[in-house]
Amino acid sequence: MTADSKRGLFITFEGIDGSGKSTQCRLLADALQAEGHDVVLTREPGGSPGAEEIRRLVLEGDPDRWSAETELLLFMAARRDHLERTIEPALAAGKVVICDRFADSTRMYQGLSRGDLRAAVDQMHKLMITREPDLTLLIDMDPAEGLARAKGRQGKEERFEDFGVELQEKMRAGFLALAQEFAHRFRVVDGARSQGDVATDVRQLADAALKGARA
């Protein structure tokens, strides 16, 4: 998949907070760019000016600031803007889009872990988003370790981490279940290893997807 390819490739990273997926996104983007691939590195919520404004609303403040239902509407609005302004134009231009979280996180956070809204998430996704990744890399790790890492960052965007380890445990189980539900695009990577070992596995899986897209 080079810059002049007609078909882009959409790769997403998922995992509990503190799993290291954001770091792996950057490492993969850097590696592919070094080889001449045209790469767009983006994130959710965010990835476009409007979606970044919504990001501040949903990731900062008191844990009970929004209900799961309100969060779902906000995340969907952010995703639609992101899709229109960043993801779809890049894929249409034949680029590799690497996204830190996408619809699977909404299926977990609002659809399962904070309520029983999975059916609503799927209905809204089918109506307003429709796009699924070509490859989803799930960086899996122990919830307690991941939460400790996430809290150690001491950033402003800790609203979900503040729900505690119980939410992270539900998230991990839910993500692993999603990996089985969408087995054709999910690949699970053991995140409880060195950054370099994880990156090696990630790169091999991405290379396989790139070869498949060129075939």
Buried (B, 14 or more C-beta within 10 A) or exposed (E): BEEEBEEBBBBBBBBBBBBBBBBBBBBBBEBBEEEEBBBBBBBBBBBBEBBBEBBEBBBEBEBEEBEBEEBBBBBBBBBBBBBEBBBBBBBEBBBBBBBBBBBBBBBBBBBBBBBEBBEBBBEBBEEEBEBBBBBBBBBBBBBEBBBEBBBEEEEEBBBBBEBEBEBBBBBBBBBBEBBEEBEEBBBBBEBBBEEEEBBEBBBEBBEEBBEEBEE
